[in-house]
Amino acid sequence: MGILSLILTIFTVVELNCENMFDCQHDSLKNDTEWTVDGENHWTFKRYWRKLNRTAQTIIACGGDGTDWMLPDLVALCEVENDTTMRDLTQRSLLRKARYEYVMTSSPDMRGIDVALLYSPFSFRLINSHALRIEPLPNMRPTRDILYASGQIISGDTLHVFVVHAPSRSGGEKATQPYRMAVANRLSDAVDSIRTISPTAKIIALGDFNDYVGDAPLLEIERHDMTDVSANATGRHGTKGTYRYRGRWESLDHIFVSNEMAGMLTECFILDERFLLEKDKTFGGYKPRRNYLGNHYNNGFSDHLPLVARFKIQ
């Protein structure tokens, strides 16, 4: 009875930038030739399937809490290419028996990368989903859409979920910050719209925001009564961020929740299991075991570690 009660009341949410989950086929409308068999990364079908299974392994590992194990209820993924990769991940990888379903975007991003949401239909009954387009600013390249999905959870309440992958800092943090602010504003407007209809709505917004705690775009989201429950998240093995740059741990990945969800949070942490890490030979310590180092195949997982948040649903 105790185990059944735990399964029925703990709702686990995962966020993961899975680092370039591309299939091996060239999309003539996208700049993805480096991720083909003949491309500069020599992206073979063997490497592709290994990538899928290692992403699946990461997701499965997020279900453990030290005493019991259960698959995550929701998994927000960044840097997935298309429906082919998501179909293969959910139906043909190590996740094939988990019976996950998914929704994803089809963005104007030039490289062809998108965001997706895996969900367990046993704990999240999908009601609606659609993409929120980001109108480009002057000199701004088309970027990833925000994915919106709503679903009924086991309490009978509706949960609203936004998956975000904001523009990168390539070109300089200050020069590109307006682009990420555009994403923050679009997200905040959508959150406000939900609250107009349902003032006490349960809302989660998560993904790779390409900003750190205290940066202006994140502060704008918090100004709309959204709390970054991942702001102080650490790993159980001592990791202090989801991403490591030049020997320094930082978090570009975040999980924001409404006040109603914040009161249900039991924990938020970074999954830093040893198999996801490798020694940092340049700066010392450990770093995420990424799949590529430049054009060199590293046979790894991702350059980001997953964020895991657990909520008690009553």
N, C-alpha and C positions, 0 to 999 in steps of 0.2 A: 504493500500500500504506500509506503514511504517513497519508493522509487517511482511509482505511478504518479504520485502527487508532484514529485520533482519535475517529471517530464511534462506534466500538464501546466505547470506554473512558471517555468523558466524559459524565457524567450531569448535566443542568442542571435546577435547580429554581428556580421563580419564585414570589414572593409579591406580590400586588397587591390593595389596596383600590381597586376601580374606581369608587367614588363613585356610589351611587344608580343602579344598572342596573335600571331599572323598565321594564316594557312600558307600553302606553298604556291598558290595560284595568283597570277597577276591580274589585278583589276584595272582595266584600261582607263578608268575614270579617276584613279588614285595614284599617288606617288609611292608605290609599294614594291618596286622592282628589287630592292635590296633583300626582301623577304621572299625570294623565289629560289628555285634550285640553281639557277644560273646567276643569281645576284651576288653582290659582294660579300654577303654573310653566308653564302652557300647553305641556305636554309632547306634542308632535306626533309622528306617525309618522316624519316626516323627521328630526327631532331624535333619535328613538330609533335609527334605522338609522345615523345618523352616529355616535352613541355606541357602538354595537356595532362599527362598523368602526374607530373610533379605539382602542377597547380591543384589537381584533385587531392593529392597527398597533403598539401598545405591546408586546404579547406577542411579535410577530415580531421587533421590535427587540432584545428580550432574548436572542435567539439569536446575536448577533454577538459575537466576542471580539477583533476587530481584525485577525485574520488569516483565520479561517474563519467560516462561518456554519452554524448548525443550529437547528432548532426546539427550544425547551425540551421536556424530557421530562415534567415535571410543572408545572402552574400552579395555585396556590392562589388563589382569588378570594373577596374579601369584598364584601358589599353587592350581591348579585345577588338578584333578586326570586323567580324561579320557573323551572320547567322550560321555559317558553316562551322566556325570555331566553337560557337556556343552549342550547336547541336552535337558536335563531336564530344565536347566536354561533358555534357549532361547524359548522352546516350551511349557513348562508346569508350569512355575513359574509366578510370577507377571509380568514378561517381555514378556509373550507369545504374546501379541498384538502389541509389538514394532516391530516385524518382523526383529529382528536382525539375521544376519548370522554370522558364525564364522569360523576361522581356528585355528589349535592348533598343538603343537608338540607331539611326542611320544618318549620321551627321555630315556636314559639308567639310569636315576636317580633311586637309589635303593629303595626309598620309593614310587616311582611311581607318583611324582608330576611333573606337566608340566606348560607351559604358553599357553595362548590363546589370540586371538584378536577378540572381537565382533565388527562388523561393520554394519552400516546402508547401505543397497544397494542403497538407494535413494541419498546418498551423497558421497559414496565411492564405485566405481565399481571395484571389485576385478579383477586384471590382472594376478597376479602370487603370489604364496606363497610356501615356503619351509623352512626346518630346517637347521640351521648351527650347525654342531657337534663340540664340544669342545674336542680336543685331551687331554686326561688326562696326567698330569705331574707325575713323580715318587711319589708314596704314595698318589696320589689324587684319590678320589672316582669318578666314573662317575657322571657328573652333568647335569643340564638341558641344552637342546639345546637352541640356540637363534632362535626365530621365525622371519622370514622375510616375509613381505607381501607388495605388491605394488598395487596401485589402482588409478583410475582416479577420481579426485575431480571435483566439479561443475565448476571450472574455465577452465577445460579441461586439466590441468596439471596432471602429475603423481606424487603421493606422495609415498615415500618409508618409511616403518615402520619396526622397529626392536623392539621386546619384549624380555626383558632380566630378568632372575632371577639368579644372580651370586651365587657362593658357599657361605655358611654361614661362620661366624667367629668361629664356634664351633671348639675348639682346640687351640684357641688363634688368635688374629688379625694378628700378625706378621707371625706366622707359616702358616696361610691360605691365606695371601695376594697374594702370587704367583699364587694361583688358580684363584683368581679374576682378576689378571693381565692377565692371559691367556684368560679370557672372554673379557676383554677390548681390547686386541690385535686382537682377532678374529673379534670383532665388528668393530674396526677401519679399519682392512683390507677390510672388506665388504663395509664400507663407502667409502674408497678410490677407490674401484673397480667401484662403481656407478659413482663417480665423473670422472673417466677416460673416461666414455662414455658420461656423462652429467655433466659438470663442475658446473652448477648452479642448480643441483637437489634439490628438496625439500625433506628433510629427517628428520624423528623423531626417536629417540631411547629412550625407556622408560621402567621402570620396577623397581624391587627391586635389587639394585646393591650391597647391604650389605656393603656399604662404605659411609662415610660422605664426605661432601664438603672439598676439600683439600687433600684427600687421593690419593695415587699414581695412582691406576687404573682409577679414575675419571679424574685426570689431564692428563693421557694418552689419554683419549677420547677427552678432550678439545683440546689437541695438534693437533688433526685432524680437526680443525675448526668446532667443535661442541660446542654449548653453553648450559650450564645448566640453563635453564630458571626457574627452580624450586629452585635454590640455596637460594633465599631469600624469598621463599613462606611462608606465614603464614595463619592461619585460620581467618575467619571473626569474630570469637568469641574469638580470642586471642591465639589460639594454635600456638606453635612455631616449630612444627615438625610433621611428620607422625607417629612417633613411640616414646614410652616413656619407658625408662629403668632406674629403680631405681630413679624415680622422675625427670629425666631429659629428656626434649624433644629433639629429634634428627630426622634427615631424612635419612633413608636408601633408600628411594624411590626418583627417579629422572626422569626428562624429559629433554633430550638433543635434540637440534634442529640445523639444518644447518643455515647458515647466511640468506638464503632466507626465511626460516620459522621464524627466530627470528624477522625479520622486519615486519612480519604479526601478531605478538603476541599482544593481547590486555590486557590479564591478565593471571596470574598463581597463584593459591591459593590452600590451603588445605581445604577440606570440613570437618568442625568440628561441624556439627549440634549436638544439645544436645542429640539426641537419639543414637548417635554413641559413647557417652562418659559415664563414670561412675566415682564416687568419688574414689580417690586413698586413701584408708584408712591407708596406711603405710607412704607415703611421702607427703600427702596433695595434694590439687588441684584435677585435673581430669586426667583421662587416657582413652585410647580407651577401649570400652566395648567388650573385646574379647570373643570368643566362649568357650574357656576352660582355666582354671587356673590349670596347671598341668593336673591331671586326673579328676579334678572337673568340671562338666558341668556348665558353667556360663550363658548360654542362651543369648549369645551376638551376635556380628556381626563379628569383626575382631580385631586383635591386631595392625593393621595398619589403618590409615586414608587415604582416597583417595586424589590424586593430580588431579586438574582440570586445563587445559590450554585451552584458547580460542584464535582463530586466525581469522582474518578478510580476507576472500578469495575474491579477486577482479578479 
